[in-house]
C-alpha cells in the first residue's frame, strides 16, 4: 500500500539511509573533534571540529564549526571558522564565516559581514589559451567563457 525506499546495509550490517539521488552524505556532529585528515567521496556536513585536511565532493560547514587544515571540494558552503587553504570550484562564504588562509575558486559568493584574511585567486587550472577579460567587463557580470565570477550577496 505504501512504498518506502529501502535502506542500504553498510559492511558492518548497520542500516544507512539512501539519499534520493543514490548518493550519501556524512555528518560530523557538534560534539565531535577529529584530529587527522578526512577524505569522503560523498557530501560532508561539519558541525564539529576538524584538525586536519578535508577532501570531499561537497562541504557544508555549520556556524559553530571549526576547521584547521586545507579544504578541497567541488562545492563548499562555509559558515564557521576555517584556518587553512581552500581549493574549491564553487564557494559560498556566509556572513558568520571567519576564514584565515588563501582561497582558490572558480565561482565565489561572499555575504556581507564575512571575515577573510588571506588572498583570493581564481583557479590556476584554466587553459592559458583563453583571452584575458577586457577592462570594460564588470566584475559582477555572469560569464559563460570560464573567466572568474564574483558575486556579492547582501
Beta strands, then each sheet from edge to edge (+ up, - down):
strand 1: 8-9
strand 2: 15-16
strand 3: 25-28
strand 4: 33-35
strand 5: 38-39
strand 6: 43-46
strand 7: 49-51
strand 8: 54-61
strand 9: 66-68
strand 10: 71-78
strand 11: 81-83
strand 12: 86-93
strand 13: 98-100
strand 14: 103-105
strand 15: 107-111
strand 16: 115-117
strand 17: 120-122
strand 18: 149-153
sheet 1: 1+ 2-
sheet 2: 3+ 6+ 8+ 5+
sheet 3: 3+ 6+ 8+ 10+ 12+ 14+ 17+
sheet 4: 3+ 6+ 8+ 10+ 12+ 15+ 18+
sheet 5: 4+ 7+ 9+ 11+ 13+ 16+
end
